[in-house]
Amino acid sequence: MNYMYMFVVGGILTDAFGRLFDVIWGGIKWIGRLLKKLFQGLVDLFVGFFEVIYALIDGLLYFLYKIGVLAVKLFMLFFELAKMIVSLFVGFARTLASLVYVPRSGSGNGYSEMLGKIFTAMQPLKLEPIAYILLFILWMFTAIAAIKLLSSIRIGGE
């Protein structure tokens, strides 16, 4: 009978401690819910504050990125413009350098020799300035026509 008494006392103690721990666990859960209710507003305030700070930093970095993109595009534009101006001046200088014709002996045909004789015969007439002016006008009309042709070409073939 002694064993039976121990089982009954053991069952009572087990039930008592189980209920005690249930009450303690219920109290801990209640305190946790209370703390959650009390501090949820504060946590929401902190989260909202840091979301605003993050959005400001994100916007500032995006703005700086777009300024960098704009700077690169402007640099590319000015670089291409400078290349175009340099090529225009080089073409102009080469054209002016090619305006002078020096007759020399031919390469086996009689045309160069004949042109040399014509230039020698026309030296007293002093037509070089008129020839330079006409060649310059021809070059300018060619350059303007080339620019008009290039500007009329659209991207995409339309």
Secondary structure by P-SEA (a helix, b strand, c coil): caaaaaaaaaaaaaaaaaaaaaaaaaaaaaaaaaaaaaaaaaaaaaaaaaaaaaaaaaaaaaaaaaaaaaaaaaaaaaaaaaaaaaaaaaaaaaaaaacbbbbccccccaaaaaaaaaaaaaccccaaaaaaaaaaaaaaaaaaaaaaaaaacccccc
